[in-house]
């Protein structure tokens, strides 16, 4: 009985936290940090595939992205209500030597933990 109550309370609190993350808004200039992917690859950040990176002559090291600071360069809303953000590196370099920007589904990446908010735009 107590076990069921605790489980219910945990699920409710998780649902509230998920709802808060999904209602977050994002602006151009916001600084985010790339975290570890939930699985082997990033599902909600649209990085090029490993074979494409290797064919262009770069090293496909996704481990080097962990903790990398990125800046929101553009924000779009799709027809079905998803918020897509265009990310560029905060240090001015390109991703894997060739890609100046990548796209990410903001709500999904934030909820899965692939990105984390570091600093809001102060404009």
C-alpha positions in Angstrom: 0.0 0.0 0.0 2.7 2.5 1.0 4.8 1.3 -1.9 1.9 2.2 -4.3 1.5 5.6 -2.8 5.2 6.4 -3.1 5.2 5.2 -6.7 2.2 7.4 -7.5 3.8 10.4 -5.9 7.0 9.9 -7.8 5.2 9.6 -11.1 3.1 12.7 -10.5 6.2 14.7 -9.6 8.0 13.4 -12.7 5.0 14.5 -14.8 5.1 18.0 -13.3 8.8 18.3 -14.0 8.4 17.1 -17.6 5.5 19.6 -18.1 7.7 22.4 -16.8 10.6 21.5 -19.1 8.3 21.2 -22.2 6.7 24.7 -21.5 10.1 26.4 -21.4 10.7 29.1 -24.0 13.9 29.8 -25.9 15.3 32.9 -27.4 18.1 33.7 -29.9 21.3 34.2 -28.0 20.6 31.7 -25.2 23.6 29.6 -24.2 23.1 25.9 -23.9 25.3 23.0 -23.0 25.4 19.7 -24.9 25.1 16.7 -22.5 25.5 13.0 -23.0 23.1 11.3 -25.3 20.6 9.0 -23.7 21.6 6.2 -26.1 24.6 5.8 -28.4 23.7 8.8 -30.5 21.9 12.0 -30.2 18.3 11.6 -31.2 17.0 15.1 -30.9 20.0 17.1 -32.1 20.5 16.6 -35.8 24.2 16.0 -36.1 25.5 14.5 -39.4 25.9 10.7 -39.5 29.3 9.3 -38.6 30.0 8.0 -42.2 29.3 11.5 -43.6 31.7 13.1 -41.2 34.4 10.5 -42.0 33.9 10.9 -45.8 34.6 14.6 -45.5 37.9 13.9 -43.7 37.0 14.8 -40.1 37.0 12.6 -37.0 33.5 11.6 -35.9 34.1 12.0 -32.1 30.8 12.6 -30.4 32.4 12.3 -27.0 34.1 15.7 -27.6 30.7 17.3 -27.7 29.9 16.6 -24.0 29.9 19.8 -22.1 30.3 22.0 -25.2 28.7 25.4 -25.0 26.4 26.3 -27.9 24.4 29.5 -28.7 20.9 29.5 -30.2 21.2 31.2 -33.6 17.6 30.9 -34.8 14.3 29.6 -33.5 11.5 28.2 -35.7 8.1 26.7 -34.9 6.8 24.0 -37.2 3.3 23.5 -38.3 2.7 20.8 -35.6 3.9 23.1 -32.8 7.5 21.8 -32.4 10.2 24.3 -31.7 13.3 23.8 -33.8 16.5 25.7 -32.8 19.6 26.2 -34.8 22.8 25.9 -32.7 26.3 27.2 -33.4 29.3 26.7 -31.2 30.1 29.4 -28.6 33.8 29.4 -29.5 33.1 30.2 -33.2 34.5 26.9 -34.5 32.5 24.5 -36.7 31.1 21.2 -35.7 33.4 18.4 -37.1 35.4 21.1 -39.1 32.6 21.5 -41.7 29.2 22.2 -40.2 28.7 25.7 -38.8 25.2 25.0 -37.4 23.1 22.0 -36.4 19.3 21.8 -35.7 17.7 20.4 -32.6 14.1 19.8 -31.5 14.2 22.0 -28.4 11.5 20.4 -26.2 12.6 16.8 -27.0 16.3 17.5 -26.5 15.7 19.4 -23.2 13.4 16.6 -21.9 15.8 13.8 -22.8 18.7 15.7 -21.3 20.7 16.1 -24.5 20.9 19.8 -23.9 20.8 21.9 -20.7 20.2 25.6 -20.2 23.3 27.5 -19.1 22.4 31.2 -19.5 19.3 33.0 -20.8 19.6 35.8 -23.2 19.6 39.1 -21.3 18.1 41.4 -23.9 
